[in-house]
Amino acid sequence: TYSVDVFYMIDAQTGYIKISRFSNNTYAEFKAALTELKGKGMQRLLLDLKDNPGGYMNQAIDIADEFLSGKKLIVYTDGKDSRYDSR
């Protein structure tokens, strides 16, 4: 199933990408859509996450990393069992 439901140019500079869930291939789908929109002249992006229930955290992190510069911490998990900690 696809998680990038739709992407298109709203106007000459603004692209639109709708992500309905974060599945195993979401980042790859997002990058493909982003590349195509940039090829059409996109300078701004409207990223629609409305009604997105979540999913694979690593896919969401990879997408967030596209918008943040440097080595900033995006998210971490912490729990009683250190096997599940992720930083």
ABEGO torsion letter per residue (X at the ends): XBABABBBBABAABBBBBBABBBAAAAAAAAAAAAAAAAAGBABBBBBABGBAEEBAAAAAAAAAAABBEBBBABBBBBABAAABBX
